[in-house]
Amino acid sequence: MKGYGNLLVVDHGGSYYSVYAHLDEFTCALNDQLRASAIVGRVGRGVLSEAASLYFEIRKEGIPEDPLTWVSQL
């Protein structure tokens, strides 16, 4: 996934993954077991912007899903 800067992919099981890009720093490490609402990193600047930005995606079996379906449940 070129162009996304520092990238974190979290395996949620059941072929679900969340993707976080443009991170400035990570607060978790490879193979960490994460809890719900864990802070996984700090937002950085996007490639095309001076402002802080976060790219977020949910994938099932490698296919992107609408993240609003998931975020609206929070």
Predicted model as a PDB file, atoms N, CA, C, CB and O in Angstrom, pLDDT in the B-factor column:
MODEL        1                                                                  
ATOM      1  N   MET A   1       0.841  -1.177   0.000  1.00 68.00           N  
ATOM      2  CA  MET A   1       0.000   0.000   0.000  1.00 68.00           C  
ATOM      3  C   MET A   1       0.885   1.239   0.000  1.00 68.00           C  
ATOM      4  CB  MET A   1      -0.957  -0.001   1.215  1.00 68.00           C  
ATOM      5  O   MET A   1       0.994   1.936   1.009  1.00 68.00           O  
ATOM      6  N   LYS A   2       1.501   1.500  -1.112  1.00 74.00           N  
ATOM      7  CA  LYS A   2       2.412   2.641  -1.235  1.00 74.00           C  
ATOM      8  C   LYS A   2       1.638   3.954  -1.127  1.00 74.00           C  
ATOM      9  CB  LYS A   2       3.183   2.581  -2.575  1.00 74.00           C  
ATOM     10  O   LYS A   2       0.475   4.038  -1.521  1.00 74.00           O  
ATOM     11  N   GLY A   3       2.291   4.956  -0.596  1.00 75.00           N  
ATOM     12  CA  GLY A   3       1.698   6.279  -0.490  1.00 75.00           C  
ATOM     13  C   GLY A   3       0.897   6.503   0.777  1.00 75.00           C  
ATOM     14  O   GLY A   3       0.333   7.580   0.968  1.00 75.00           O  
ATOM     15  N   TYR A   4       0.838   5.508   1.643  1.00 79.00           N  
ATOM     16  CA  TYR A   4       0.062   5.636   2.873  1.00 79.00           C  
ATOM     17  C   TYR A   4       0.924   5.988   4.077  1.00 79.00           C  
ATOM     18  CB  TYR A   4      -0.681   4.356   3.143  1.00 79.00           C  
ATOM     19  O   TYR A   4       0.397   6.117   5.182  1.00 79.00           O  
ATOM     20  N   GLY A   5       2.230   6.146   3.898  1.00 82.00           N  
ATOM     21  CA  GLY A   5       3.111   6.477   5.008  1.00 82.00           C  
ATOM     22  C   GLY A   5       3.166   5.337   6.002  1.00 82.00           C  
ATOM     23  O   GLY A   5       3.099   4.168   5.620  1.00 82.00           O  
ATOM     24  N   ASN A   6       3.289   5.674   7.284  1.00 88.00           N  
ATOM     25  CA  ASN A   6       3.299   4.646   8.331  1.00 88.00           C  
ATOM     26  C   ASN A   6       1.929   3.999   8.379  1.00 88.00           C  
ATOM     27  CB  ASN A   6       3.679   5.247   9.725  1.00 88.00           C  
ATOM     28  O   ASN A   6       0.916   4.676   8.557  1.00 88.00           O  
ATOM     29  N   LEU A   7       1.905   2.702   8.222  1.00 91.00           N  
ATOM     30  CA  LEU A   7       0.662   1.951   8.053  1.00 91.00           C  
ATOM     31  C   LEU A   7       0.560   0.871   9.119  1.00 91.00           C  
ATOM     32  CB  LEU A   7       0.585   1.326   6.645  1.00 91.00           C  
ATOM     33  O   LEU A   7       1.534   0.179   9.416  1.00 91.00           O  
ATOM     34  N   LEU A   8      -0.632   0.736   9.691  1.00 94.00           N  
ATOM     35  CA  LEU A   8      -0.898  -0.313  10.666  1.00 94.00           C  
ATOM     36  C   LEU A   8      -2.094  -1.117  10.176  1.00 94.00           C  
ATOM     37  CB  LEU A   8      -1.159   0.281  12.090  1.00 94.00           C  
ATOM     38  O   LEU A   8      -3.122  -0.547   9.809  1.00 94.00           O  
ATOM     39  N   VAL A   9      -1.962  -2.426  10.171  1.00 94.00           N  
ATOM     40  CA  VAL A   9      -3.065  -3.319   9.822  1.00 94.00           C  
ATOM     41  C   VAL A   9      -3.342  -4.185  11.042  1.00 94.00           C  
ATOM     42  CB  VAL A   9      -2.729  -4.200   8.553  1.00 94.00           C  
ATOM     43  O   VAL A   9      -2.444  -4.854  11.553  1.00 94.00           O  
ATOM     44  N   VAL A  10      -4.600  -4.171  11.512  1.00 94.00           N  
ATOM     45  CA  VAL A  10      -5.003  -4.945  12.683  1.00 94.00           C  
ATOM     46  C   VAL A  10      -5.896  -6.092  12.226  1.00 94.00           C  
ATOM     47  CB  VAL A  10      -5.737  -4.048  13.730  1.00 94.00           C  
ATOM     48  O   VAL A  10      -6.907  -5.874  11.559  1.00 94.00           O  
ATOM     49  N   ASP A  11      -5.517  -7.306  12.587  1.00 95.00           N  
ATOM     50  CA  ASP A  11      -6.286  -8.512  12.273  1.00 95.00           C  
ATOM     51  C   ASP A  11      -7.310  -8.730  13.380  1.00 95.00           C  
ATOM     52  CB  ASP A  11      -5.350  -9.762  12.116  1.00 95.00           C  
ATOM     53  O   ASP A  11      -6.949  -8.963  14.534  1.00 95.00           O  
ATOM     54  N   HIS A  12      -8.597  -8.654  13.020  1.00 93.00           N  
ATOM     55  CA  HIS A  12      -9.672  -8.826  14.000  1.00 93.00           C  
ATOM     56  C   HIS A  12     -10.222 -10.248  14.002  1.00 93.00           C  
ATOM     57  CB  HIS A  12     -10.797  -7.841  13.719  1.00 93.00           C  
ATOM     58  O   HIS A  12     -11.145 -10.552  14.757  1.00 93.00           O  
ATOM     59  N   GLY A  13      -9.669 -11.115  13.171  1.00 94.00           N  
ATOM     60  CA  GLY A  13     -10.176 -12.474  13.046  1.00 94.00           C  
ATOM     61  C   GLY A  13     -11.368 -12.516  12.102  1.00 94.00           C  
ATOM     62  O   GLY A  13     -11.936 -11.478  11.761  1.00 94.00           O  
ATOM     63  N   GLY A  14     -11.742 -13.708  11.685  1.00 95.00           N  
ATOM     64  CA  GLY A  14     -12.888 -13.848  10.790  1.00 95.00           C  
ATOM     65  C   GLY A  14     -12.689 -13.155   9.462  1.00 95.00           C  
ATOM     66  O   GLY A  14     -13.664 -12.750   8.828  1.00 95.00           O  
ATOM     67  N   SER A  15     -11.448 -13.008   9.022  1.00 96.00           N  
ATOM     68  CA  SER A  15     -11.079 -12.347   7.765  1.00 96.00           C  
ATOM     69  C   SER A  15     -11.350 -10.849   7.765  1.00 96.00           C  
ATOM     70  CB  SER A  15     -11.821 -12.980   6.625  1.00 96.00           C  
ATOM     71  O   SER A  15     -11.414 -10.239   6.697  1.00 96.00           O  
ATOM     72  N   TYR A  16     -11.512 -10.235   8.953  1.00 94.00           N  
ATOM     73  CA  TYR A  16     -11.696  -8.788   9.072  1.00 94.00           C  
ATOM     74  C   TYR A  16     -10.389  -8.133   9.479  1.00 94.00           C  
ATOM     75  CB  TYR A  16     -12.806  -8.453  10.092  1.00 94.00           C  
ATOM     76  O   TYR A  16      -9.673  -8.626  10.351  1.00 94.00           O  
ATOM     77  N   TYR A  17     -10.086  -7.001   8.826  1.00 95.00           N  
ATOM     78  CA  TYR A  17      -8.893  -6.221   9.119  1.00 95.00           C  
ATOM     79  C   TYR A  17      -9.265  -4.747   9.154  1.00 95.00           C  
ATOM     80  CB  TYR A  17      -7.779  -6.487   8.072  1.00 95.00           C  
ATOM     81  O   TYR A  17     -10.131  -4.309   8.398  1.00 95.00           O  
ATOM     82  N   SER A  18      -8.623  -3.983  10.020  1.00 93.00           N  
ATOM     83  CA  SER A  18      -8.738  -2.528   9.952  1.00 93.00           C  
ATOM     84  C   SER A  18      -7.366  -1.982   9.563  1.00 93.00           C  
ATOM     85  CB  SER A  18      -9.236  -1.917  11.323  1.00 93.00           C  
ATOM     86  O   SER A  18      -6.327  -2.513   9.958  1.00 93.00           O  
ATOM     87  N   VAL A  19      -7.395  -0.917   8.786  1.00 93.00           N  
ATOM     88  CA  VAL A  19      -6.178  -0.312   8.251  1.00 93.00           C  
ATOM     89  C   VAL A  19      -6.135   1.142   8.702  1.00 93.00           C  
ATOM     90  CB  VAL A  19      -6.121  -0.423   6.688  1.00 93.00           C  
ATOM     91  O   VAL A  19      -7.111   1.878   8.556  1.00 93.00           O  
ATOM     92  N   TYR A  20      -4.995   1.547   9.249  1.00 93.00           N  
ATOM     93  CA  TYR A  20      -4.779   2.914   9.715  1.00 93.00           C  
ATOM     94  C   TYR A  20      -3.508   3.413   9.026  1.00 93.00           C  
ATOM     95  CB  TYR A  20      -4.658   2.989  11.301  1.00 93.00           C  
ATOM     96  O   TYR A  20      -2.459   2.777   9.119  1.00 93.00           O  
ATOM     97  N   ALA A  21      -3.603   4.548   8.337  1.00 90.00           N  
ATOM     98  CA  ALA A  21      -2.441   5.054   7.602  1.00 90.00           C  
ATOM     99  C   ALA A  21      -2.180   6.514   7.947  1.00 90.00           C  
ATOM    100  CB  ALA A  21      -2.650   4.898   6.087  1.00 90.00           C  
ATOM    101  O   ALA A  21      -3.035   7.197   8.512  1.00 90.00           O  
ATOM    102  N   HIS A  22      -0.991   6.976   7.599  1.00 88.00           N  
ATOM    103  CA  HIS A  22      -0.492   8.321   7.872  1.00 88.00           C  
ATOM    104  C   HIS A  22      -0.220   8.515   9.365  1.00 88.00           C  
ATOM    105  CB  HIS A  22      -1.495   9.370   7.378  1.00 88.00           C  
ATOM    106  O   HIS A  22      -0.362   9.620   9.889  1.00 88.00           O  
ATOM    107  N   LEU A  23       0.167   7.448  10.038  1.00 91.00           N  
ATOM    108  CA  LEU A  23       0.482   7.559  11.464  1.00 91.00           C  
ATOM    109  C   LEU A  23       1.846   8.212  11.653  1.00 91.00           C  
ATOM    110  CB  LEU A  23       0.454   6.170  12.140  1.00 91.00           C  
ATOM    111  O   LEU A  23       2.775   7.968  10.882  1.00 91.00           O  
ATOM    112  N   ASP A  24       1.955   9.035  12.672  1.00 90.00           N  
ATOM    113  CA  ASP A  24       3.220   9.664  13.008  1.00 90.00           C  
ATOM    114  C   ASP A  24       4.060   8.745  13.886  1.00 90.00           C  
ATOM    115  CB  ASP A  24       2.981  11.002  13.709  1.00 90.00           C  
ATOM    116  O   ASP A  24       5.285   8.699  13.777  1.00 90.00           O  
ATOM    117  N   GLU A  25       3.365   8.009  14.765  1.00 92.00           N  
ATOM    118  CA  GLU A  25       4.063   7.055  15.627  1.00 92.00           C  
ATOM    119  C   GLU A  25       3.114   5.927  16.001  1.00 92.00           C  
ATOM    120  CB  GLU A  25       4.612   7.753  16.901  1.00 92.00           C  
ATOM    121  O   GLU A  25       1.895   6.102  16.018  1.00 92.00           O  
ATOM    122  N   PHE A  26       3.682   4.780  16.297  1.00 94.00           N  
ATOM    123  CA  PHE A  26       2.912   3.621  16.736  1.00 94.00           C  
ATOM    124  C   PHE A  26       3.009   3.499  18.258  1.00 94.00           C  
ATOM    125  CB  PHE A  26       3.419   2.320  16.041  1.00 94.00           C  
ATOM    126  O   PHE A  26       4.067   3.746  18.836  1.00 94.00           O  
ATOM    127  N   THR A  27       1.913   3.120  18.898  1.00 94.00           N  
ATOM    128  CA  THR A  27       1.945   2.860  20.345  1.00 94.00           C  
ATOM    129  C   THR A  27       1.681   1.384  20.621  1.00 94.00           C  
ATOM    130  CB  THR A  27       0.903   3.739  21.086  1.00 94.00           C  
ATOM    131  O   THR A  27       1.384   0.994  21.751  1.00 94.00           O  
ATOM    132  N   CYS A  28       1.791   0.581  19.588  1.00 94.00           N  
ATOM    133  CA  CYS A  28       1.677  -0.868  19.722  1.00 94.00           C  
ATOM    134  C   CYS A  28       2.791  -1.486  18.883  1.00 94.00           C  
ATOM    135  CB  CYS A  28       0.255  -1.388  19.272  1.00 94.00           C  
ATOM    136  O   CYS A  28       3.430  -0.806  18.081  1.00 94.00           O  
ATOM    137  N   ALA A  29       3.008  -2.760  19.076  1.00 93.00           N  
ATOM    138  CA  ALA A  29       4.084  -3.453  18.369  1.00 93.00           C  
ATOM    139  C   ALA A  29       3.530  -4.671  17.639  1.00 93.00           C  
ATOM    140  CB  ALA A  29       5.203  -3.874  19.349  1.00 93.00           C  
ATOM    141  O   ALA A  29       2.406  -5.105  17.894  1.00 93.00           O  
ATOM    142  N   LEU A  30       4.318  -5.205  16.746  1.00 93.00           N  
ATOM    143  CA  LEU A  30       3.954  -6.390  15.977  1.00 93.00           C  
ATOM    144  C   LEU A  30       3.523  -7.516  16.912  1.00 93.00           C  
ATOM    145  CB  LEU A  30       5.130  -6.845  15.093  1.00 93.00           C  
ATOM    146  O   LEU A  30       4.201  -7.814  17.896  1.00 93.00           O  
ATOM    147  N   ASN A  31       2.402  -8.130  16.597  1.00 93.00           N  
ATOM    148  CA  ASN A  31       1.827  -9.262  17.334  1.00 93.00           C  
ATOM    149  C   ASN A  31       1.261  -8.905  18.703  1.00 93.00           C  
ATOM    150  CB  ASN A  31       2.863 -10.314  17.506  1.00 93.00           C  
ATOM    151  O   ASN A  31       0.952  -9.802  19.487  1.00 93.00           O  
ATOM    152  N   ASP A  32       1.116  -7.599  19.016  1.00 95.00           N  
ATOM    153  CA  ASP A  32       0.444  -7.214  20.263  1.00 95.00           C  
ATOM    154  C   ASP A  32      -1.011  -7.682  20.215  1.00 95.00           C  
ATOM    155  CB  ASP A  32       0.519  -5.666  20.488  1.00 95.00           C  
ATOM    156  O   ASP A  32      -1.639  -7.670  19.157  1.00 95.00           O  
ATOM    157  N   GLN A  33      -1.534  -8.090  21.354  1.00 94.00           N  
ATOM    158  CA  GLN A  33      -2.959  -8.378  21.504  1.00 94.00           C  
ATOM    159  C   GLN A  33      -3.611  -7.071  21.938  1.00 94.00           C  
ATOM    160  CB  GLN A  33      -3.229  -9.553  22.550  1.00 94.00           C  
ATOM    161  O   GLN A  33      -3.324  -6.565  23.024  1.00 94.00           O  
ATOM    162  N   LEU A  34      -4.478  -6.525  21.108  1.00 94.00           N  
ATOM    163  CA  LEU A  34      -5.092  -5.228  21.393  1.00 94.00           C  
ATOM    164  C   LEU A  34      -6.478  -5.406  21.997  1.00 94.00           C  
ATOM    165  CB  LEU A  34      -5.178  -4.382  20.116  1.00 94.00           C  
ATOM    166  O   LEU A  34      -7.203  -6.342  21.658  1.00 94.00           O  
ATOM    167  N   ARG A  35      -6.829  -4.513  22.881  1.00 92.00           N  
ATOM    168  CA  ARG A  35      -8.164  -4.491  23.470  1.00 92.00           C  
ATOM    169  C   ARG A  35      -9.007  -3.453  22.732  1.00 92.00           C  
ATOM    170  CB  ARG A  35      -8.101  -4.176  25.000  1.00 92.00           C  
ATOM    171  O   ARG A  35      -8.471  -2.556  22.081  1.00 92.00           O  
ATOM    172  N   ALA A  36     -10.313  -3.581  22.839  1.00 86.00           N  
ATOM    173  CA  ALA A  36     -11.212  -2.589  22.244  1.00 86.00           C  
ATOM    174  C   ALA A  36     -10.849  -1.210  22.770  1.00 86.00           C  
ATOM    175  CB  ALA A  36     -12.701  -2.922  22.553  1.00 86.00           C  
ATOM    176  O   ALA A  36     -10.550  -1.060  23.954  1.00 86.00           O  
ATOM    177  N   SER A  37     -10.871  -0.233  21.932  1.00 86.00           N  
ATOM    178  CA  SER A  37     -10.536   1.174  22.195  1.00 86.00           C  
ATOM    179  C   SER A  37      -9.081   1.412  22.588  1.00 86.00           C  
ATOM    180  CB  SER A  37     -11.419   1.698  23.278  1.00 86.00           C  
ATOM    181  O   SER A  37      -8.764   2.452  23.166  1.00 86.00           O  
ATOM    182  N   ALA A  38      -8.200   0.474  22.288  1.00 92.00           N  
ATOM    183  CA  ALA A  38      -6.770   0.679  22.533  1.00 92.00           C  
ATOM    184  C   ALA A  38      -6.241   1.781  21.613  1.00 92.00           C  
ATOM    185  CB  ALA A  38      -5.976  -0.643  22.313  1.00 92.00           C  
ATOM    186  O   ALA A  38      -6.643   1.877  20.454  1.00 92.00           O  
ATOM    187  N   ILE A  39      -5.356   2.592  22.129  1.00 93.00           N  
ATOM    188  CA  ILE A  39      -4.688   3.590  21.296  1.00 93.00           C  
ATOM    189  C   ILE A  39      -3.549   2.878  20.579  1.00 93.00           C  
ATOM    190  CB  ILE A  39      -4.161   4.815  22.151  1.00 93.00           C  
ATOM    191  O   ILE A  39      -2.670   2.299  21.218  1.00 93.00           O  
ATOM    192  N   VAL A  40      -3.567   2.922  19.248  1.00 94.00           N  
ATOM    193  CA  VAL A  40      -2.590   2.170  18.457  1.00 94.00           C  
ATOM    194  C   VAL A  40      -1.518   3.060  17.846  1.00 94.00           C  
ATOM    195  CB  VAL A  40      -3.294   1.407  17.360  1.00 94.00           C  
ATOM    196  O   VAL A  40      -0.505   2.559  17.358  1.00 94.00           O  
ATOM    197  N   GLY A  41      -1.726   4.374  17.865  1.00 93.00           N  
ATOM    198  CA  GLY A  41      -0.739   5.267  17.290  1.00 93.00           C  
ATOM    199  C   GLY A  41      -1.173   6.716  17.407  1.00 93.00           C  
ATOM    200  O   GLY A  41      -2.218   7.030  17.978  1.00 93.00           O  
ATOM    201  N   ARG A  42      -0.353   7.582  16.858  1.00 93.00           N  
ATOM    202  CA  ARG A  42      -0.631   9.017  16.825  1.00 93.00           C  
ATOM    203  C   ARG A  42      -0.736   9.452  15.366  1.00 93.00           C  
ATOM    204  CB  ARG A  42       0.480   9.831  17.579  1.00 93.00           C  
ATOM    205  O   ARG A  42       0.051   9.033  14.517  1.00 93.00           O  
ATOM    206  N   VAL A  43      -1.715  10.293  15.096  1.00 91.00           N  
ATOM    207  CA  VAL A  43      -1.963  10.757  13.737  1.00 91.00           C  
ATOM    208  C   VAL A  43      -0.829  11.667  13.281  1.00 91.00           C  
ATOM    209  CB  VAL A  43      -3.313  11.493  13.650  1.00 91.00           C  
ATOM    210  O   VAL A  43      -0.329  12.496  14.041  1.00 91.00           O  
ATOM    211  N   GLY A  44      -0.437  11.494  12.028  1.00 81.00           N  
ATOM    212  CA  GLY A  44       0.593  12.329  11.438  1.00 81.00           C  
ATOM    213  C   GLY A  44       0.032  13.132  10.284  1.00 81.00           C  
ATOM    214  O   GLY A  44      -1.182  13.288  10.152  1.00 81.00           O  
ATOM    215  N   ARG A  45       0.902  13.629   9.469  1.00 74.00           N  
ATOM    216  CA  ARG A  45       0.492  14.420   8.311  1.00 74.00           C  
ATOM    217  C   ARG A  45       0.353  13.509   7.102  1.00 74.00           C  
ATOM    218  CB  ARG A  45       1.506  15.556   8.024  1.00 74.00           C  
ATOM    219  O   ARG A  45       1.116  12.560   6.921  1.00 74.00           O  
ATOM    220  N   GLY A  46      -0.631  13.820   6.290  1.00 66.00           N  
ATOM    221  CA  GLY A  46      -0.826  13.076   5.056  1.00 66.00           C  
ATOM    222  C   GLY A  46       0.227  13.451   4.032  1.00 66.00           C  
ATOM    223  O   GLY A  46       0.938  14.442   4.200  1.00 66.00           O  
ATOM    224  N   VAL A  47       0.326  12.680   2.992  1.00 65.00           N  
ATOM    225  CA  VAL A  47       1.315  12.910   1.947  1.00 65.00           C  
ATOM    226  C   VAL A  47       1.024  14.204   1.200  1.00 65.00           C  
ATOM    227  CB  VAL A  47       1.346  11.733   0.972  1.00 65.00           C  
ATOM    228  O   VAL A  47       1.951  14.935   0.849  1.00 65.00           O  
ATOM    229  N   LEU A  48      -0.239  14.497   0.954  1.00 70.00           N  
ATOM    230  CA  LEU A  48      -0.620  15.661   0.160  1.00 70.00           C  
ATOM    231  C   LEU A  48      -1.115  16.838   0.990  1.00 70.00           C  
ATOM    232  CB  LEU A  48      -1.676  15.273  -0.815  1.00 70.00           C  
ATOM    233  O   LEU A  48      -1.656  17.792   0.432  1.00 70.00           O  
ATOM    234  N   SER A  49      -0.944  16.793   2.309  1.00 70.00           N  
ATOM    235  CA  SER A  49      -1.497  17.832   3.158  1.00 70.00           C  
ATOM    236  C   SER A  49      -0.538  18.154   4.301  1.00 70.00           C  
ATOM    237  CB  SER A  49      -2.861  17.406   3.706  1.00 70.00           C  
ATOM    238  O   SER A  49       0.210  17.295   4.767  1.00 70.00           O  
ATOM    239  N   GLU A  50      -0.579  19.401   4.737  1.00 75.00           N  
ATOM    240  CA  GLU A  50       0.198  19.812   5.908  1.00 75.00           C  
ATOM    241  C   GLU A  50      -0.578  19.521   7.195  1.00 75.00           C  
ATOM    242  CB  GLU A  50       0.553  21.314   5.823  1.00 75.00           C  
ATOM    243  O   GLU A  50       0.000  19.490   8.282  1.00 75.00           O  
ATOM    244  N   ALA A  51      -1.885  19.309   7.063  1.00 82.00           N  
ATOM    245  CA  ALA A  51      -2.728  19.058   8.235  1.00 82.00           C  
ATOM    246  C   ALA A  51      -2.644  17.600   8.651  1.00 82.00           C  
ATOM    247  CB  ALA A  51      -4.187  19.442   7.946  1.00 82.00           C  
ATOM    248  O   ALA A  51      -2.365  16.718   7.839  1.00 82.00           O  
ATOM    249  N   ALA A  52      -2.889  17.366   9.929  1.00 86.00           N  
ATOM    250  CA  ALA A  52      -2.943  15.989  10.422  1.00 86.00           C  
ATOM    251  C   ALA A  52      -4.114  15.270   9.771  1.00 86.00           C  
ATOM    252  CB  ALA A  52      -3.068  15.951  11.973  1.00 86.00           C  
ATOM    253  O   ALA A  52      -5.191  15.845   9.611  1.00 86.00           O  
ATOM    254  N   SER A  53      -3.908  14.032   9.402  1.00 84.00           N  
ATOM    255  CA  SER A  53      -4.985  13.265   8.777  1.00 84.00           C  
ATOM    256  C   SER A  53      -4.792  11.783   9.075  1.00 84.00           C  
ATOM    257  CB  SER A  53      -5.028  13.514   7.244  1.00 84.00           C  
ATOM    258  O   SER A  53      -3.676  11.318   9.310  1.00 84.00           O  
ATOM    259  N   LEU A  54      -5.886  11.064   9.059  1.00 87.00           N  
ATOM    260  CA  LEU A  54      -5.854   9.623   9.279  1.00 87.00           C  
ATOM    261  C   LEU A  54      -6.635   8.950   8.170  1.00 87.00           C  
ATOM    262  CB  LEU A  54      -6.431   9.249  10.672  1.00 87.00           C  
ATOM    263  O   LEU A  54      -7.761   9.344   7.865  1.00 87.00           O  
ATOM    264  N   TYR A  55      -6.042   7.943   7.571  1.00 88.00           N  
ATOM    265  CA  TYR A  55      -6.754   7.103   6.614  1.00 88.00           C  
ATOM    266  C   TYR A  55      -7.189   5.861   7.378  1.00 88.00           C  
ATOM    267  CB  TYR A  55      -5.856   6.736   5.355  1.00 88.00           C  
ATOM    268  O   TYR A  55      -6.370   5.205   8.020  1.00 88.00           O  
ATOM    269  N   PHE A  56      -8.479   5.537   7.311  1.00 90.00           N  
ATOM    270  CA  PHE A  56      -9.033   4.400   8.039  1.00 90.00           C  
ATOM    271  C   PHE A  56      -9.859   3.563   7.080  1.00 90.00           C  
ATOM    272  CB  PHE A  56      -9.891   4.866   9.248  1.00 90.00           C  
ATOM    273  O   PHE A  56     -10.608   4.090   6.257  1.00 90.00           O  
ATOM    274  N   GLU A  57      -9.712   2.257   7.198  1.00 92.00           N  
ATOM    275  CA  GLU A  57     -10.423   1.351   6.303  1.00 92.00           C  
ATOM    276  C   GLU A  57     -10.733   0.057   7.039  1.00 92.00           C  
ATOM    277  CB  GLU A  57      -9.595   1.069   5.024  1.00 92.00           C  
ATOM    278  O   GLU A  57      -9.957  -0.387   7.886  1.00 92.00           O  
ATOM    279  N   ILE A  58     -11.864  -0.543   6.715  1.00 94.00           N  
ATOM    280  CA  ILE A  58     -12.222  -1.883   7.192  1.00 94.00           C  
ATOM    281  C   ILE A  58     -12.246  -2.782   5.968  1.00 94.00           C  
ATOM    282  CB  ILE A  58     -13.618  -1.896   7.956  1.00 94.00           C  
ATOM    283  O   ILE A  58     -12.821  -2.425   4.939  1.00 94.00           O  
ATOM    284  N   ARG A  59     -11.623  -3.945   6.078  1.00 95.00           N  
ATOM    285  CA  ARG A  59     -11.620  -4.911   4.971  1.00 95.00           C  
ATOM    286  C   ARG A  59     -12.090  -6.264   5.469  1.00 95.00           C  
ATOM    287  CB  ARG A  59     -10.211  -5.031   4.339  1.00 95.00           C  
ATOM    288  O   ARG A  59     -11.776  -6.676   6.586  1.00 95.00           O  
ATOM    289  N   LYS A  60     -12.843  -6.946   4.626  1.00 95.00           N  
ATOM    290  CA  LYS A  60     -13.197  -8.344   4.887  1.00 95.00           C  
ATOM    291  C   LYS A  60     -12.740  -9.148   3.679  1.00 95.00           C  
ATOM    292  CB  LYS A  60     -14.752  -8.523   5.149  1.00 95.00           C  
ATOM    293  O   LYS A  60     -13.129  -8.882   2.542  1.00 95.00           O  
ATOM    294  N   GLU A  61     -11.904 -10.139   3.960  1.00 95.00           N  
ATOM    295  CA  GLU A  61     -11.325 -10.968   2.909  1.00 95.00           C  
ATOM    296  C   GLU A  61     -10.657 -10.113   1.839  1.00 95.00           C  
ATOM    297  CB  GLU A  61     -12.399 -11.853   2.280  1.00 95.00           C  
ATOM    298  O   GLU A  61     -10.712 -10.421   0.649  1.00 95.00           O  
ATOM    299  N   GLY A  62     -10.015  -9.016   2.296  1.00 92.00           N  
ATOM    300  CA  GLY A  62      -9.265  -8.147   1.399  1.00 92.00           C  
ATOM    301  C   GLY A  62     -10.097  -7.129   0.650  1.00 92.00           C  
ATOM    302  O   GLY A  62      -9.545  -6.329  -0.106  1.00 92.00           O  
ATOM    303  N   ILE A  63     -11.409  -7.132   0.834  1.00 94.00           N  
ATOM    304  CA  ILE A  63     -12.296  -6.219   0.109  1.00 94.00           C  
ATOM    305  C   ILE A  63     -12.737  -5.107   1.066  1.00 94.00           C  
ATOM    306  CB  ILE A  63     -13.540  -6.983  -0.481  1.00 94.00           C  
ATOM    307  O   ILE A  63     -13.251  -5.388   2.149  1.00 94.00           O  
ATOM    308  N   PRO A  64     -12.535  -3.831   0.664  1.00 93.00           N  
ATOM    309  CA  PRO A  64     -12.935  -2.722   1.539  1.00 93.00           C  
ATOM    310  C   PRO A  64     -14.450  -2.702   1.784  1.00 93.00           C  
ATOM    311  CB  PRO A  64     -12.491  -1.388   0.928  1.00 93.00           C  
ATOM    312  O   PRO A  64     -15.241  -2.987   0.885  1.00 93.00           O  
ATOM    313  N   GLU A  65     -14.832  -2.361   3.010  1.00 94.00           N  
ATOM    314  CA  GLU A  65     -16.235  -2.181   3.375  1.00 94.00           C  
ATOM    315  C   GLU A  65     -16.452  -0.736   3.792  1.00 94.00           C  
ATOM    316  CB  GLU A  65     -16.651  -3.155   4.514  1.00 94.00           C  
ATOM    317  O   GLU A  65     -15.493  -0.031   4.106  1.00 94.00           O  
ATOM    318  N   ASP A  66     -17.686  -0.294   3.801  1.00 92.00           N  
ATOM    319  CA  ASP A  66     -18.007   1.067   4.214  1.00 92.00           C  
ATOM    320  C   ASP A  66     -17.743   1.209   5.711  1.00 92.00           C  
ATOM    321  CB  ASP A  66     -19.484   1.421   3.875  1.00 92.00           C  
ATOM    322  O   ASP A  66     -18.433   0.575   6.509  1.00 92.00           O  
ATOM    323  N   PRO A  67     -16.757   2.028   6.117  1.00 88.00           N  
ATOM    324  CA  PRO A  67     -16.438   2.143   7.542  1.00 88.00           C  
ATOM    325  C   PRO A  67     -17.544   2.812   8.348  1.00 88.00           C  
ATOM    326  CB  PRO A  67     -15.158   2.916   7.716  1.00 88.00           C  
ATOM    327  O   PRO A  67     -17.607   2.620   9.562  1.00 88.00           O  
ATOM    328  N   LEU A  68     -18.414   3.587   7.716  1.00 88.00           N  
ATOM    329  CA  LEU A  68     -19.500   4.235   8.453  1.00 88.00           C  
ATOM    330  C   LEU A  68     -20.423   3.221   9.090  1.00 88.00           C  
ATOM    331  CB  LEU A  68     -20.294   5.145   7.535  1.00 88.00           C  
ATOM    332  O   LEU A  68     -21.007   3.493  10.139  1.00 88.00           O  
ATOM    333  N   THR A  69     -20.568   2.061   8.483  1.00 85.00           N  
ATOM    334  CA  THR A  69     -21.377   0.998   9.059  1.00 85.00           C  
ATOM    335  C   THR A  69     -20.829   0.591  10.417  1.00 85.00           C  
ATOM    336  CB  THR A  69     -21.429  -0.210   8.119  1.00 85.00           C  
ATOM    337  O   THR A  69     -21.590   0.297  11.339  1.00 85.00           O  
ATOM    338  N   TRP A  70     -19.511   0.574  10.537  1.00 80.00           N  
ATOM    339  CA  TRP A  70     -18.855   0.150  11.779  1.00 80.00           C  
ATOM    340  C   TRP A  70     -18.764   1.291  12.772  1.00 80.00           C  
ATOM    341  CB  TRP A  70     -17.460  -0.395  11.489  1.00 80.00           C  
ATOM    342  O   TRP A  70     -19.067   1.107  13.950  1.00 80.00           O  
ATOM    343  N   VAL A  71     -18.352   2.467  12.322  1.00 79.00           N  
ATOM    344  CA  VAL A  71     -18.142   3.606  13.213  1.00 79.00           C  
ATOM    345  C   VAL A  71     -19.466   4.078  13.810  1.00 79.00           C  
ATOM    346  CB  VAL A  71     -17.458   4.759  12.460  1.00 79.00           C  
ATOM    347  O   VAL A  71     -19.492   4.507  14.964  1.00 79.00           O  
ATOM    348  N   SER A  72     -20.553   4.010  13.065  1.00 80.00           N  
ATOM    349  CA  SER A  72     -21.838   4.481  13.568  1.00 80.00           C  
ATOM    350  C   SER A  72     -22.341   3.635  14.728  1.00 80.00           C  
ATOM    351  CB  SER A  72     -22.862   4.485  12.454  1.00 80.00           C  
ATOM    352  O   SER A  72     -23.238   4.070  15.450  1.00 80.00           O  
ATOM    353  N   GLN A  73     -21.793   2.437  14.931  1.00 75.00           N  
ATOM    354  CA  GLN A  73     -22.200   1.555  16.015  1.00 75.00           C  
ATOM    355  C   GLN A  73     -21.502   1.893  17.337  1.00 75.00           C  
ATOM    356  CB  GLN A  73     -21.915   0.117  15.638  1.00 75.00           C  
ATOM    357  O   GLN A  73     -21.868   1.358  18.384  1.00 75.00           O  
ATOM    358  N   LEU A  74     -20.511   2.769  17.293  1.00 68.00           N  
ATOM    359  CA  LEU A  74     -19.741   3.119  18.495  1.00 68.00           C  
ATOM    360  C   LEU A  74     -20.503   4.016  19.429  1.00 68.00           C  
ATOM    361  CB  LEU A  74     -18.456   3.786  18.114  1.00 68.00           C  
ATOM    362  O   LEU A  74     -19.986   4.394  20.481  1.00 68.00           O  
TER     363      LEU A  74                                                      
ENDMDL                                                                          
END                                                                             
